Amino acid sequence: MNREINRFRNQRGFNLIELMIVIAIIGLLIAVGGWGWAAMMRAGNESAAGQMVGKIRVWQGQYAARNKGNFGSFDDLVRVVGMDDSFKGEEPVVNGYKFKMVVEPGSSSRPAFYSVNADPLVAEGVTATGTSHFYTDSSLGTIRRTDENRAAKADDPSL
């Protein structure tokens, strides 16, 4: 019996200080990883939003070719050219970005017109879904982008 008691006394384990240091290091790694994860998600959302604005330009061209030069709303693009169902509605939210489209029908004095804005739901802080704002319209050949905390417009730099 004394042998058993001596064996347990001679075993060494972690003391409280060592355990606290290990827990602190793990907490630090989780915090840094969380910030990295959030930055990666923001960058992915921004990339997806920029690409989606480009795809909307293509889909609007396809829609106009089928509809005498007139452009369609999000619901029209979903129904006619196969845009993803997540874009149904007036201002759909996809991948942390809110998309807004303005469509003006053509008349005898001017051609049809559309404009598309993609703005992050949360543009600042730790929970930001993106920091870039995107814009395009039927008169532009490119996508415009700004990192200022406002909607992008036609005179912003190209993507």
C-alpha positions, 0 to 999 in steps of 0.5 A, spaced: 500 500 500 505 504 501 508 503 494 502 505 491 501 512 495 509 513 494 508 512 486 502 517 486 506 522 490 512 522 485 508 523 479 508 530 476 503 533 472 501 540 470 501 546 476 496 551 475 500 556 472 502 552 467 495 550 465 493 558 465 499 559 460 496 554 455 489 556 456 492 564 455 495 561 448 489 557 446 485 564 447 490 568 443 490 563 437 483 563 437 482 571 437 487 571 432 484 566 428 477 569 428 480 576 426 483 572 420 476 568 418 472 575 418 477 578 414 477 572 409 469 572 409 469 580 408 474 579 402 470 573 399 463 577 400 466 583 396 469 578 390 462 575 390 459 582 389 463 584 384 462 578 380 455 578 381 454 585 378 458 583 372 453 577 371 447 582 372 450 586 366 451 580 362 444 578 364 441 585 362 444 584 355 441 578 354 434 580 357 434 586 352 436 582 346 429 578 348 425 584 349 426 590 344 432 593 348 428 594 355 431 592 361 428 587 366 428 588 374 431 582 378 424 578 378 424 579 370 432 576 370 430 570 375 424 568 370 427 570 363 434 569 363 435 564 369 438 568 374 439 565 381 432 565 385 436 568 391 435 575 387 427 575 387 424 581 390 426 589 390 432 589 394 435 582 395 441 580 400 446 575 397 452 574 401 452 580 405 451 585 400 444 588 398 443 589 391 439 595 388 436 596 381 433 602 378 430 600 371 427 606 366 423 603 360 425 606 353 422 612 350 422 615 343 427 620 346 431 616 350 434 609 350 432 604 356 436 605 362 438 601 368 443 601 374 445 596 379 448 598 386 451 593 391 452 595 398 455 591 404 449 590 409 454 592 415 460 596 412 464 598 418 467 594 424 468 587 426 462 584 424 462 588 417 460 584 411 464 588 406 467 594 405 467 596 398 461 598 394 459 597 387 456 600 381 454 599 374 449 602 369 447 601 362 451 606 359 458 604 362 462 598 360 465 597 366 464 596 374 465 602 378 468 601 386 469 605 392 471 603 399 468 610 402 462 609 406 457 611 401 454 608 395 458 607 389 456 612 383 458 612 375 464 617 376 468 612 381 474 608 379 473 602 375 474 595 378 
